[in-house]
Amino acid sequence: MNAGEQLCLACGLCCDGSLFDHVQLGPGDDAKKLKALGLPVVVSRSSTPVARFRQPCAALCADRTCRVYADRPLQCRTFECGVFKDAQAGRIKFSAALRVVKRARQRVDDVRRLLRELGDTEEHRSLNERFRRTQRRMESGGADAAAADTFAELSVAVHTLNVLAFRKFYTKADAPEPT
């Protein structure tokens, strides 16, 4: 296994719902085949149909490998995060890239822990979606002081993770649109 593969298998943030809410299928992606492989592909009913599936990816295994790797969609085949690109180009050492990944994974774990403390256990949804749902619930009122404090901590943790993601993981073309 080369250093790039080790980095990706240590990370998995592009597949586990930490960086992206969904994967949009591109030209040449076979939605029916991906659906048959177990990905929950949905096609919009708009005048220009768009096929996509939500993150975390149903094909992501516990060891951060992909069970549909050979048939993965274009977006998955072409995405390379900024950390990977920097390491491949020699701008940072792979050991430094692994430290960035470790820091990001710790921040993701903090966000997940805080979401669970606030009652959100829907691990099958992306972090952004879970945070927005929790935010709406908290802002609708009725939260006690302890929950409000935990939500404040969650908000800071999400912000810190987003800053790290934008600085180190996204490239301009890959960054999600602000919500």
C-alpha positions as CSV (number, residue, x, y, z in Angstrom):
1,M,0.0,0.0,0.0
2,N,1.4,3.4,-1.0
3,A,1.5,6.5,1.3
4,G,-1.5,8.1,-0.6
5,E,-3.7,5.0,0.0
6,Q,-2.6,4.9,3.7
7,L,-3.6,8.6,4.0
8,C,-7.1,8.0,2.4
9,L,-7.7,4.9,4.6
10,A,-6.7,6.8,7.7
11,C,-9.2,9.6,6.8
12,G,-12.4,8.7,5.0
13,L,-13.9,12.2,5.7
14,C,-15.0,12.5,2.0
15,C,-17.2,9.4,2.4
16,D,-18.4,9.4,6.0
17,G,-20.6,12.5,5.9
18,S,-18.1,14.8,7.5
19,L,-17.2,16.9,4.4
20,F,-20.2,16.3,2.0
21,D,-23.9,15.9,2.4
22,H,-24.3,13.9,-0.9
23,V,-22.6,12.6,-4.0
24,Q,-24.0,13.7,-7.3
25,L,-23.7,11.3,-10.2
26,G,-22.0,12.5,-13.2
27,P,-21.8,11.7,-16.9
28,G,-21.1,8.0,-17.4
29,D,-22.2,7.0,-13.9
30,D,-24.7,4.2,-14.1
31,A,-27.4,5.0,-11.5
32,K,-29.2,1.6,-11.9
33,K,-25.9,-0.3,-11.4
34,L,-25.0,1.8,-8.3
35,K,-28.5,1.3,-6.9
36,A,-28.1,-2.5,-7.5
37,L,-24.8,-2.3,-5.6
38,G,-26.7,-0.9,-2.6
39,L,-26.2,2.8,-2.9
40,P,-29.5,4.7,-2.2
41,V,-29.5,6.7,-5.5
42,V,-32.4,9.0,-6.0
43,V,-33.2,11.0,-9.1
44,S,-34.8,14.4,-8.8
45,R,-38.0,15.2,-10.6
46,S,-36.8,18.5,-12.0
47,S,-36.8,19.3,-15.7
48,T,-33.1,18.3,-15.7
49,P,-33.0,15.2,-13.5
50,V,-30.1,15.0,-11.1
51,A,-29.1,11.6,-9.6
52,R,-27.4,11.5,-6.2
53,F,-27.1,9.7,-2.9
54,R,-26.7,11.0,0.6
55,Q,-23.6,10.7,2.8
56,P,-22.4,8.9,4.8
57,C,-21.9,6.5,1.9
58,A,-23.6,3.2,2.2
59,A,-20.5,1.6,0.5
60,L,-18.1,2.8,3.2
61,C,-16.8,-0.1,5.3
62,A,-15.7,0.1,8.9
63,D,-12.0,-0.1,7.8
64,R,-12.7,3.0,5.6
65,T,-12.4,1.0,2.4
66,C,-15.1,1.2,-0.3
67,R,-17.0,-1.9,-1.2
68,V,-17.9,-0.5,-4.7
69,Y,-14.5,1.0,-5.3
70,A,-14.2,-0.4,-8.9
71,D,-17.7,1.1,-9.8
72,R,-17.6,4.3,-7.7
73,P,-19.2,7.4,-9.2
74,L,-17.2,10.0,-11.1
75,Q,-17.3,12.5,-8.1
76,C,-15.6,9.8,-5.9
77,R,-13.1,8.8,-8.6
78,T,-12.0,12.4,-9.2
79,F,-12.1,13.9,-5.7
80,E,-8.7,14.5,-4.1
81,C,-8.7,16.5,-1.0
82,G,-6.2,19.3,-0.4
83,V,-4.3,17.3,2.2
84,F,-3.8,14.5,-0.3
85,K,-2.8,16.9,-3.1
86,D,-0.3,18.7,-0.8
87,A,1.3,15.4,0.2
88,Q,1.4,14.0,-3.3
89,A,3.0,17.3,-4.6
90,G,5.6,17.2,-1.8
91,R,4.3,20.5,-0.2
92,I,3.9,18.6,3.1
93,K,5.3,15.2,4.3
94,F,2.9,12.3,4.5
95,S,3.5,12.2,8.3
96,A,2.3,15.8,8.5
97,A,-0.7,15.0,6.4
98,L,-1.5,12.1,8.7
99,R,-1.4,14.5,11.6
100,V,-3.9,16.9,9.9
101,V,-6.2,13.9,9.2
102,K,-5.9,12.8,12.9
103,R,-6.8,16.3,14.1
104,A,-9.8,16.4,11.7
105,R,-11.0,13.0,12.8
106,Q,-10.8,14.1,16.4
107,R,-12.8,17.2,15.6
108,V,-15.4,15.0,13.8
109,D,-15.6,12.7,16.8
110,D,-16.1,15.7,19.1
111,V,-19.0,17.0,16.9
112,R,-20.6,13.5,16.8
113,R,-20.3,13.2,20.6
114,L,-21.9,16.6,21.2
115,L,-24.7,15.7,18.7
116,R,-25.4,12.5,20.7
117,E,-25.4,14.4,24.0
118,L,-28.1,16.7,22.5
119,G,-30.2,13.7,21.5
120,D,-29.2,13.3,17.8
121,T,-28.2,9.7,17.2
122,E,-28.9,9.6,13.5
123,E,-25.4,8.5,12.4
124,H,-26.8,7.7,8.9
125,R,-27.0,11.4,8.2
126,S,-24.2,13.8,7.3
127,L,-22.8,16.0,10.1
128,N,-24.1,19.2,8.4
129,E,-27.6,17.8,8.2
130,R,-27.5,16.7,11.8
131,F,-26.2,20.0,13.0
132,R,-28.8,22.0,11.0
133,R,-31.6,19.8,12.5
134,T,-30.2,20.2,16.0
135,Q,-29.8,24.0,15.5
136,R,-33.5,24.3,14.4
137,R,-34.6,22.3,17.4
138,M,-32.5,24.3,19.8
139,E,-33.6,27.7,18.3
140,S,-37.2,26.7,18.5
141,G,-36.9,27.1,22.3
142,G,-37.5,24.9,25.3
143,A,-33.8,23.9,25.8
144,D,-32.6,24.0,29.4
145,A,-29.4,25.8,30.3
146,A,-27.2,22.6,30.2
147,A,-28.5,21.8,26.6
148,A,-27.9,25.4,25.6
149,D,-24.3,25.2,26.9
150,T,-23.8,21.9,25.0
151,F,-25.2,23.5,21.9
152,A,-22.9,26.4,22.2
153,E,-20.0,24.0,22.5
154,L,-21.3,22.1,19.5
155,S,-21.5,25.3,17.4
156,V,-17.9,26.1,18.2
157,A,-16.8,22.5,17.4
158,V,-18.7,22.6,14.0
159,H,-17.2,26.0,13.2
160,T,-13.7,24.8,14.1
161,L,-14.2,21.6,11.9
162,N,-15.5,23.7,9.0
163,V,-12.5,26.1,9.2
164,L,-10.1,23.1,9.1
165,A,-12.1,21.5,6.2
166,F,-12.0,24.7,4.2
167,R,-8.3,25.3,4.8
168,K,-7.0,21.8,4.4
169,F,-9.5,19.5,2.7
170,Y,-11.6,21.3,0.2
171,T,-10.3,22.7,-3.0
172,K,-12.2,25.6,-4.5
173,A,-14.2,23.4,-6.9
174,D,-15.1,20.9,-4.1
175,A,-16.2,23.3,-1.4
176,P,-19.9,23.0,-0.6
177,E,-22.0,26.1,-1.1
178,P,-22.6,28.0,2.1
179,T,-25.9,27.3,3.8
